[in-house]
Amino acid sequence: MTKIDIISGFLGAGKTTLIKKLLSEALKGTKVVLIENEFGEIGVDGGFLKEAGIEIKEMNSGCICCSLVGDFKTSLTEVIEKYAPERILIEPSGVGKLSDVQKAVINASERAGVEPGSSVVVVDATKCKIYMKNFGEFFINQIEYAGTIVLSRTQMMDEEKLKKVVEMIREHNAKAKIITTPWDELTGKYILDTFEEVTSFEEELLKEVEEEHHHHHDDDDEDEHEHHHHHHDDDDEDEHEHHHHHHHDEEGEAEEYGIGTYVYTSRPPLNFNKFDYLVAKKWPSGIIRAKGLCYFDDEPDKCYLFEQAGRQKSIKEAGMWFATMPEEQLARMLERDANLRRDWDPVYGDRMIKIVFIGQHLDRAAIDAFMQDAS
């Protein structure tokens, strides 16, 4: 029977990094499907995980508790029928309640004939205290309903501070297994073996979720549209797909704590030196997580992936834009790809700046000004 594991965690905690570690070091050779639910209008991780041969069913219509419970059942059944996986990993939104994700899994599992497995939560040890203070139950719920808690960035803390973080977590979850070892000293197999050992406690949690949560969320009127952005590498036409859908970021727990998303989109390139300086010195307040695609005026043919989580920011190459393809190849691509035609700009082609910002009480005008100053 297919087993479903949840890998959860607040924005920027390191869920995707942990999943990649599990896939490469512990689940190699296992037929795995990863189901993602991004909070925001674009999803970027999917394209890069596809490179590892992992099939992904992306569902970007908002937090799982307010809009995915219905869709989730349908998607799960589709995944089982299409891929017949041995294991399903669910990476829910970084701003959803774990208890609601578990409820969705329980309901969907009954229909799809699969077995609920482990609930693993990644917690950034350096931000645990401030997130508990700022986001209260919204953040604490993930800790309360975890069977295993994997602390990230513990190498950045001394032993005394780490001990206090563990004590804070224990106030909300006395039984979960807590992994505090720095990740570069851990193997994916050790992490997998650890959370698979935690069975009886998770059975209790799942039973509690089943008993306590008798509500459901009606998403029949969910209005959504799909958009695909593609880029290719120098050698072939393999595509990374990025999807976005409308979602209700004004509803539910996210709105209660002032969490929202904003997608900045423009066509002209950024100036790398300006962008680098502004990111380091003038980063807008309230942003918890940012991720998206961009390019620079000194290298207009290259696509870059920009990421930010807390104080950590990075940028890396992500292939070449379709606009750089030979004319005949490009003409064939445009002919067969309606989405590429729709997004095509007569001046810039498919080149664009598209970054999703997620944060608390976001100042959209300030983000616009910040990005425009980097051009």
N, C-alpha and C positions, 0 to 999 in steps of 0.2 A: 504494500500500500504506500502511496506517495505521502511523504512527510512534509509538513509546512512549518518552517521556522520564521520567526519575526526578528529582524535586526533593526532595532529602533534607536532613537537618540535625538537630542535637540540639535538645531541647526549648527552645522560646522563641527560637530563632535568627532567625526571621523568614521561614519557608517560605511561610506563607499570604500574607504581605505581598508577597513576591516573585512568587508565582503570580498574585495580583491585578494586579500591575504588568504581567506578561507578557500576561495576558488582555486588559487594557484598552488596552495600548499596542502590543503586537506581534502578538497573535493575534486581533484583532478581525476578525470575518468568517470566521474559520476554525472549522470544526465540531470543537469540542474536548469531550472527556469527561475529567473529573477523577475519579480513583479515590483515595479517602482510606482510610487505615488509622490509626485513632486508638488510642493506648495509653491505656486508661482505659475507664470504663463509660459515658460519654456523649460524644457528638461534637457540637460546637456550630458549627464553621466551615461545615459543609455548608449549613445554612439560609441563611446570608448570601451565600455564593457563588452560590446558586441565583438570587438577585435579579439577577445579571448574565446570566442565561439559560444558565448552564453546568449541564449534567446531571451529577449526582454519584451514583456507586454507593458508598455508605458501607459499609465493612467494619470493624466495631469489635471484633472478637473477639480482639484482642491483637496482639503484635508479629508482623510478617509472617513472620519466620523460624521461629516455633514453631507457628503455627496457621493461617496463610493460604496456604501453598504449594498445598495442595489446592483450597481455596476460590477461590484466585486464578485458576486456570485456568478454572474454571466461570464465574466472574464476568466474566473478560475475554472469553470467548466470547459471553456474554450481552450485554455492552456492544457488541461488534462487530455482532452480529446485530440488536440493538434500535436502535442509534443510527448505525451506519455512519460513525463519526467519521473525520476526516482525521488527527486527532492525539489521543493519550491522554497525559495527565499523571498520574503517580503521585506522590502525597504520602504517603510511608510514615510510620510511627510515628517519633516523635522519639527513641525508645530502641531502635531496631532496627539491626542491622548492615547496611550498604549492600551488602556482598558477598552476603548472603542475599537481599536484595531483588532484586539483579541475577540471581541464580540462578533465582528465581521467575519473573522476566520472561523469561529465556532459555527455560525449560521451557514456559511458557505461550505464548510467541511461536511456538514450533514447531507447537503444536497449532492456534492461532488464525490463523496465517498473517499475522502482523504483524511489523514491523521494529523491533528494539531501537534506540533512539536515544541520547540523551545522558544522562549521570549528573551532575547538578549538585548540589553540596552547599553549603548556607548555613552559615557559621560565624560566630558572634558573636565579633568580634575582642576584645571586652573580657573575654570569659570563656574564651578558647582555652587559656591557660596553666593555669588552675585546673581546667578540665575534663579536660585531658590528665593532670594529676596525680591527680585524684580518680577518674576513670573509665577511665583507661588504654586498653586495646585496644578497649574498648566504644565509646569516642569516636573513637579514632585510626583505626579501621576505616573510618569514613565518609570521612576525609581520604585514606586510602590508595587507595580505590577510586573516587575522584572524577575525572571528566574536566575539570570546571570547578569552581572553588571561589569562591563569592561571599561576601566578607566583609561582615558587617553592623555597623552602629554604629561605623564607622571615623571618623566625624566627631567622636567622643568621645575620640579618642586623638591624641597628638602624633606627629609623623613617626617619631621614634626608637622609640617603643613599637610602632607599626605595623610598622616594619621587623623588629623582633624576632619579632612574630607570624608574619610571612611566612617568616622563617628557621626557626621551629619547624615550620611546615607543610611547608616544603621538606625537612626531615629525614625526613619520612614520604611525601612525594610530590614527586618532582623534576620531573615533566613536566606536571602539571595547569596549566591556565590559571587564574591567580588575579586576581580583580577586587577592587581595593581602593578604588575611587572611591566617595565617599558616594552613597547611592541617589538623593538628590534632584538629583544632578547627572548621573544616568544615565537613559537611556531604556530602556524594555522591549525595543525593537528591537535596541539595542546588546547587551544581555544575551543575547537570543536568537541574534543573529548570532555572538556570541562562542562560545557553547557549541556551536553547530552547526558551527563551523570545526574543533572538536577531534574529529576522526574516527578517525585512525589509532591514536592513543594509546588511545582508548576501545575500539577493536576488540581491541587487545592485552589490555586489562583484562577484557573480556568473555570472551576466550579463556582467560585465566588463571582466571577464576571458574569457567568450564565444566570446566576440567581439575582444579581443586583441590577443588571441592565435590561430593562424591559421596554426600552424605547426604540424607535426606529426613525430613520430620516428619509423623507420622501424626496427623491431626486428625479421624478418623472418629468418635471418641467425644466430640468437642467438644459440650458441652451449652450451648445458648444460648437466650436469649429476647429478644424485641424489645419496646421501649417507645417510644412516640412522645409527645413533649410539643409542644404547639402554642401559638402566640400569634398575634394578628392586629394589623394596624395600624388606624388610625382610619377608613380609607376603604373597606376591603374585607375579604374573608375569606381573603386569601392566607395560607398557612401556612408556618411554618418548622418543619421536622421535626428532632427530635433523637433519636438512637437509642442504646441501649446493649445490650451483650451481656456475658454472663459470659466471662471469659478467665482464663488461667492465669498470674496475675502472680507466682506462687511459683516459676516455672520459668525455665530458660534464663539468658541473659546478664544480664537485668534483675535476677534474684534474686542472681546472683553479685556484683553491685555494690550490692545493697541497694535497688534501685529498685522502688518499688511505687506503687499508686494507692489513693486513698480518696475515696469520694463522700459528701459531707455533704448530708443532705436534712432539711429541716424545713418546717413550714407557716407559723408566725407570721412577721410581717415583721421586718426588721432596722431598727435606728435609724441613720439615715445618719451623724449626728455621732459616735456611738460606733464605728460600723464604720470611718469615715474615720480616726479617731484610732488605733484598734487596728491597722489595716492599715499606717499610717505608723510607729507606735511599738512595736507588740507582735507583729509578724508571726512566726508559729512557725518554728523553725529546720528546715532540711532540705528545704523546699519549693522545687522547681525551677520548677514550672509550676502555675498554677491557672486554671480557666476554668469559667464557669457562669452560671446565671440567678439573679436575686434581685429583691427589691422592698423598699420602705421604708414605715414607718408613716405618714409624712407624705404619701406619694403611692401609696396601695395599689393603684391601678388600673394603674400603669405597671410594665412589665417591664424590667429592666436586665441588661446583659451585663457581668459582671466578668471581668477578665483580669489575670494576673500572670505575668511572665517575668523571673526574677532580681530586680533592684531596680525594674524598671519595672512599674507597676500602673496600670490604667485602668478606668473604668466609663462605659458609655454606654447611652442608651435603646435598647430593642429591641422597641418596640411595646406593645400593650395586651393584658392577659389576656383570655381568652375570657369570663371571668366578667363583664366589663363590657358584653357585647353585649346588645341588646334581648332581652327574654324570649322572644319568639316565635322570633327567629333562633337564640338559644341552645338552645331546645328542639329545633329541627330539627338543629342541630349535634350535640347529645348523642344524638339518636336514630340518626344515621347513623355516628357515630364511637365504636366500642367502646372504643378506647384512652382517649379523653377521658372516657367514662363510668367506666372503671376507675380513672382517676386523680382523679376528681372528689371533692372534699371538701365535706361539707354546710355547713361554716362558711367555708372559704377558696376554694371553687371550684377553679380550676386554679392559683391562686397558690401558689408554693412557692419555697423556697431550695434550689437544687441546684447544687453546685459540686464539680467533680472536682479533687482535689489530687494532683499527681504529684511525687515527690521521693525522696530517699535516707534510709532509716531513718525513715520517717514515724512520728510519735507521734500516733496517732489520738485518744487522750484529750485531748492538748493542742489539737488542731484543734477537737474538740467544744467544749472549754471556751472557746476563742477565739471561735467562732461564737456560742455561747450568750451570751457577754459583750456581743456586738454587738446583741443583741435588745432 
